[in-house]
Amino acid sequence: MKKKRYFGRAGIFLLCALFAVLFLLPTVLTITNSFMAESEIVANYGMIFSTTSGGFVSKTVNLKFIPDKVTFEQYASGLVKSPDYLLKFWNSVLLVVPIVLLQVAIAAVTAYGFTRWRGKLRSVLFFLYVILMLMPYQVTLVPNYLVADKLGLINTRWSIILPGMFAPFSVFLLTKFMRRIPYALIEAARVDGAGEWQIFTRICLPQCRSALYSITILVFIDYWNMVEQPLVLLKDADSQPLSVFLSNINSGEIGLAFAMATVYMVPCLLLFLHGEEYLVEGIANSGSVKG
Amino acid sequence: MKKLSGKLNERGKDRLLGLCFLSPSLLGVGVFFIIPFGVVIYYSLIDGVGSRNFVFLENFGKLFRNSAFLLAGRNTLSFSFAAVPLAVVLSLLLALMLEARIPLKSQFRTFFLSPMMVPVASIVLIWQVLFNMNGTVNEFLAVFGADKIDWLQSQYAQIVVLLLFLWKNLGYDMILFMAGLANIPRELLEMADVEGASEAYKFFSIKLRYLSPTILFVMILSLINSFKIFREVYLLAGAYPYETLYTLQHFMNNTFDSLDYQKLSAAAVIMAIVMVVIIALLFKAEDWFGKDVEG
């Protein structure tokens, strides 16, 4: 019996390892290939992304992890020689950072409102937020477009930032966190004569510090990779974020694409490595729609 | 008496204060989502933004005779129909596997979660390397004597996208299930052990019951994410991909280009209605399934 259990666990371990390799493969491939010279990339992937640059092209595609020679050539040509990618990266920052900060700030105030006062109206409103949160972009983009058009914001960053600020996801998640703060804590502060704003900033916010962090990471990752909104609301190629622009790199520059994708991954990677525990906690707490 | 009225006033003031906290968000949600959605409903019922004659359901009728819309609707349904159950089952499986006492557990969790942060464009690049006519998958299959196919231009295109969807979303869903599993009262499982219950009984009668809210949530989330896979498909195959990959999102996106407000509005209203119906059904199912667990 014991032996059987042991083999069972070994099997599970191997299965996990297999999955882990499959899950990691694309990430590792992107990073290692970004250090390959263009000639090596062409040799490896020339069959897929037909290039005109000539040189040796292997007959079959070569999925290779370790570059023959580590070079920063791709990074140099992407970041130093032409300002295009840096500009698009900056576009992403200008779009995503205001959305994340404002969305989380507004959500904190709103979630406090939903936590401190409850009633029929409040629960109806909260349910409305949940429904809104669950709507696919294709539904919300039409209203967003109409408003942006009315306000003359099409082709400006604000057409994406303004609706993003009020996206209900963080309200939903933060409310669930705040409802767990012991009521006695708030009551005690009230007895001591603290006003609502003071209770909010001095008691409530410090209590959800980790929640705020995890929501920030989640929202950042989501918006950092946005495609739908810029496609519809930003027709101007110059103001596109890197998430959309990366896919326009023409097929002759695959090495460059790997390098720029790696650059684009860095902010997410840092947030992920630094705050994985928070991220996991954040996800875990988004776990049920009710309550 | 005086005290009572004082209390009442305080309650009124309290309410007002509560609304103050909600008002910025309510204002924003109203201006950017609710009111314009009302306009969308209005647009879906008139014949043109210029003439503004009420035609009621004519726009919807036209939509249901539009072959592109029907194709897109069918594809979206069939994709979600496959993607949602697979995501639920596989991510639950991953979570259960990580419950076993195996080494490197937290590393595995990190690895499974890592696809979350990979930029869309680099995913697209890798998927091309794998599934291109001359790609790695074909090369691998050639060892077994299979013919080369251009995966994204074939009847298997949806499967390729399905793999992409699962790869991207399983980690997130797994975390949800891990949290759900951790919330099952230990005593219950121990008691079952003492009474000699089988693993299967423990899984189906205890764990699954307690997991029903999580299952509901993962289903809803997967449904939304199955719509979001448009990102990758669009970047892989453009605005007009292989027939089975043409989804409602493509339809909407292409309609945005022509700015046909009536068509757009009617499609958005239909999608909203379908979503609300599905969500309501899922809620009902969860109420029924997990009724003696909660509370």
Interface residues (C-beta under 8 A of the other chain):
Chain A: G8 R9 I12 F13 L15 C16 A17 F19 A20 L22 F23 L24 L25 P26 T27 L29 T30 Y45 M47 I48 F49 T60 V61 L63 I106 A107 V109 T110 Y112 G113 F114 R116 W117 G119 R122 L125 L128 Y129 I131 L132 L134 M135 P136 Y137 Q138 V139 T140 L141 V142 P143 N144 Y145 L146 V147 L162 P163 M165 F166 P168 V171 E196 F200 I221 W224 N225 V227 E228 L231 V232 S243 L246 S247 I249 I254 A257 F258 A261 T262 Y264 M265 C268 L269 L271 F272 E276 L279 V280 I283 A284 N285 S286 G287 S288 V289 K290
Chain B: D14 R15 L17 G18 L19 C20 F21 L22 P24 S25 L26 G28 V29 V31 F32 F33 I34 P36 F37 V39 V40 L94 M97 L98 A100 R101 I102 P103 L104 Q107 F108 R109 T110 F111 F112 L113 S114 P115 M116 M117 V118 P119 V120 A121 S122 I123 V124 L125 I126 Q128 V129 N132 M133 N134 G135 T136 E139 W167 L170 G171 Y172 I175 L176 M178 A179 G180 P213 T214 L216 F217 I220 I224 F227 K228 F230 R231 Y234 L235 L248 Q249 M252 N253 F256 L264 S265 A267 A268 M271 A272 M275 V276 I279 F283
